[in-house]
Amino acid sequence: KDDFLSLVSHEIRTPLSTISLHAEMLSNGIIKSEEKKKRYHANILDNCERLTRLINNVLDIAKIEAGRMVFRGRISR
């Protein structure tokens, strides 16, 4: 269980770091190029989706372990 928590923590921290950095750069006006602004915004959205999938998977695992959900195939990535 410790290995699982360590892995999940790392998987959460990575996209959060990207979201935080890009949001800060956008809000501070550091990024001047409209193309880069769009790319950073897209990265923020992509990483939010990644976190949502990860959290949904962890919640599904908890439901399976509690017997409130039946595992049917592969958990999405």
Beta strands, then each sheet from edge to edge (+ up, - down):
end
